[in-house]
Amino acid sequence: METAELNIRALGIDPQDATIVTRDEVTYAKPDPDLFIAAAEKLGTPVETSLIVGDSVWDVLAATRCRALGVGLLSGGYGGDELRQAGAIRVYDDPADLLQHIDEVGGRR
């Protein structure tokens, strides 16, 4: 939580109102899927039905390794081809671009 605290504060998130998983809570960091599996467990949802958004090949590899859908963002410095090669089902410029195309990545019931 020590390293995450600065970002959480900058985002204006109250840790009491959010589900947060930090590197301190898992054995291995990305590209192992431990962080995403722990987050899904805390949220009470199967990781296999989760959509994981990341801006690095390590995020997308970890998503693929836990059988979740990985979506890549170009804001992390990796190219679209790199993110797709790592397993991203879609790649967007940034979070705003993803929100404009959210219907492309969500499932329907």
SVG drawing of the C-alpha trace seen along z (x, -y; Angstrom):
<svg xmlns="http://www.w3.org/2000/svg" viewBox="-29 -14 36 33">
<polyline fill="none" stroke="black" stroke-width="0.4" points="0.0,0.0 3.0,-2.3 3.7,-2.7 0.1,-2.7 -0.9,-5.3 0.5,-8.2 -1.5,-7.3 -4.7,-6.6 -4.4,-10.0 -3.7,-11.7 -6.8,-10.1 -8.9,-11.3 -10.0,-7.8 -11.0,-7.0 -9.4,-3.5 -12.4,-2.7 -14.7,-3.0 -12.6,-1.1 -11.4,2.5 -7.7,2.2 -5.1,5.0 -1.4,4.1 1.8,5.9 2.3,6.5 -0.7,8.9 0.5,11.4 3.4,13.7 4.3,12.7 3.9,9.5 2.9,9.2 3.2,10.9 2.0,13.5 -1.8,13.1 -1.8,13.1 -2.9,9.4 -5.9,9.9 -6.9,13.2 -6.7,11.5 -8.8,8.6 -11.5,10.9 -11.6,12.8 -12.0,9.6 -14.8,8.5 -16.5,11.9 -16.4,12.5 -14.7,15.1 -11.5,13.7 -12.4,15.6 -15.3,13.2 -13.3,10.1 -12.2,7.4 -8.7,6.2 -7.4,2.9 -3.7,2.2 -1.1,0.1 1.7,2.6 2.4,6.0 2.9,7.3 -0.7,6.3 -2.1,8.1 0.1,11.2 -1.2,11.4 -4.8,11.1 -4.3,13.8 -2.7,16.1 -5.7,16.0 -8.1,16.4 -9.6,12.9 -10.1,10.5 -7.2,8.0 -7.7,4.6 -4.6,2.5 -4.1,-1.2 -1.4,-3.0 -0.8,-5.4 1.9,-3.2 4.4,-3.5 3.8,-0.1 2.6,0.1 -0.6,1.6 1.1,4.5 3.0,5.3 -0.2,5.2 -2.1,7.4 0.8,9.9 0.6,10.1 -3.1,11.0 -5.1,7.8 -8.5,8.3 -8.7,4.5 -6.3,1.6 -7.3,-2.0 -5.4,-5.3 -6.3,-6.0 -9.1,-5.6 -11.3,-8.2 -11.0,-6.4 -11.9,-3.1 -15.0,-4.7 -16.1,-5.9 -15.9,-2.3 -16.9,-0.4 -19.6,1.5 -16.9,3.2 -15.4,5.0 -18.4,5.7 -20.5,8.8 -24.2,9.0 -26.6,11.0"/>
</svg>
